[in-house]
Structures are given as C-alpha cells and as structure tokens.
Amino acid sequence: MNIFRLAGDMTHLASVLVLLLKIHTIKSCAGVSLKTQELYAIVFATRYLDIFTSFYSIYNTLMKLIFLGSSFSIVWYMRYHKTVRRTYDREQDTFRHWFLVLPCLLLALLIHEKFTFLEVLWTFSLYLEAVAILPQLVLLQRTRNIDNLTGQYVFLLGGYRGFYILNWIYRYLTEPHFVHWITWIAGLVQTLLYADFFYYYFQSWKNNKKLQLPA
Amino acid sequence: LTQSYKKDEL
C-alpha cells in the first residue's frame, strides 16, 4: 500500500459516502444517473468475485464489502424507495448503458491477461468502469442546475482513478515486473473522460459560480 | 501454475 493508492481509495470512499448522504438525508437523487449506478454495481460485482476465494487484508476485504454494499443500496434506493424514486428524472437519464456492457464484455474476451473465468470478468469490470460515468456526464449536461453534492460526487469519483494512476507509476518504479497495461490504459481512459468535467468544475469553483456544463 | 497477478488493488 502506498499513499497514492490510499488517497485513491479514500477519495473513492468519499464519493460513495457523499452520494449516500445526499440520497439518505435529503431523500433525493435529482441529477444522479441510475444507469451509472447500475453500471458501477456490475463493475464491483464482477471485480470482487474473488472476495470469497482470496484474502489479502482486512482493509481490502472491508473496502470491497463497502463498495459492493453501497453501490447496490444506491441502486435499490433509486429504484424502489418510495420517496427517492420519485426524484429520479427518468426522462433525462436515457443513455443506452446496455450498449456499453456488451462491447466491454467482447473486449474482455479478446484482450485479457489470462483466459480464465475470473480474469475475464475482472478485465470486463475494468473496461466497464472506464465508461460507466458516461450516462452521468450526459445527464449532467442535460440538467441545468447541478447541485453541489452531485458535483462533488462526480468530482471525487473522477479524482480517485487519478490517484490510482500515480499509484501505478509509483509501483512501476518501485516494484520489479509490476506492469499491467490493461489496467493502466483503462484507468487513463477513465480519467480522461472526466477532463472536461474537471475543467468546468474548476472554473465554477474559481469564479464561485454554479456548476453548469455546456449543452 | 503461473503466479496469478496479485489482485491487491480495489
């Protein structure tokens, strides 16, 4: 474990807590894309399949349980909670996210480190996570006024993988044979997808204005 | 058996 990866995990945890806080306290999921939340639930379900077969540390297992539990409970809240589900803008959240799942699965079947069931699904989860934010970014561009919590949620979610990139550079420099191109490229693409959001988020923070993405 | 890639990252 290094400081970059710890910062990445804490940022990721913070993004999940911000979203749970928003949904649980003000009972609203306005501006949040259910499609992105569903994709993230699939990402964690396919990435943490080894939670029962391999144990690395209490921290590792605990964080996996937190990410699995939070992502599925957010989907549950947005789909079934009587108050929250009414605040979900179904008409705006129209990204065909299933069109993201299939190409990622096909790509994982073509490009992976080992052709085993767990490894292919794990690789699939990497590719899917890289594009999982797209429905949310599209929804943000359609929603005129983005509330602070939703903006912070997306900002933290984008930032965590950026810290992971620093972690991979650090591990590449300090650990022999630590080379994982698939993880690195997927992580880089994922972070780059946030580039324009980060730009407008920073602008709104600098000019102390409401965050608005150009349509 | 090839040493499986340590998946110690989240």
Contacts between the chains, C-beta under 8 A, distances in Angstrom:
chain1	res1	chain2	res2	distance
A	5	B	9	6.7
A	9	B	10	5.9
A	12	B	10	7.3
A	50	B	7	6.4
A	54	B	7	7.2
A	56	B	6	7.8
A	56	B	7	7.8
A	56	B	8	4.8
A	57	B	8	7.8
A	60	B	8	6.5
A	60	B	10	7.0
A	63	B	10	5.4
A	64	B	10	6.7
A	67	B	10	6.9
A	113	B	5	6.1
A	114	B	2	7.3
A	114	B	4	7.5
A	114	B	5	7.8
A	122	B	7	7.0
A	164	B	9	7.5
A	167	B	9	7.7
A	180	B	5	7.1
A	183	B	9	8.0
